[in-house]
Amino acid sequence: MKPNLLNETEQPSWFAYPRHFVRAVELNILNLDPWQLLEGKWLRVRLEGLAKRYPDRQLVPFFRDMGSDDIACWEAGKGERVQIVHDFATPGWECSGEFENFVSWYKATAEIALDFE
């Protein structure tokens, strides 16, 4: 079943899903425990919540770490770079990491998933 992601009318004007992410969705290769794809209601709840908690940043979340409050996001002005945001942290303290793009984030997360028990 196809995930319920942001449609074109819900996406911020600066945003489009990167092609490698779209391809991973098409191939259904997004089971990366302990990371979980954000979709449907929970994608929209996190999108709205991040905007309220970090008003100086424009973030589009796509995965969450179920073992922490870390969220993988794309951010306005950062191209395809993936930002890891420790959600609910005090603004200015939320940055947990960064990856060059979805593929580099995916590879690192797949390694974690392979070792996750």
Protein Blocks (a to p, Z undefined) as FASTA:
>chain_A
ZZddddfklpcfkbccdfklmmmmmnopabccfbdcdehjllmmmmmmmmmmmmmbccdd
fbdcfkbcbdcdddehiljaccdddehiaehilpgbdcfblmlmmmmmmmmmmmpZZ
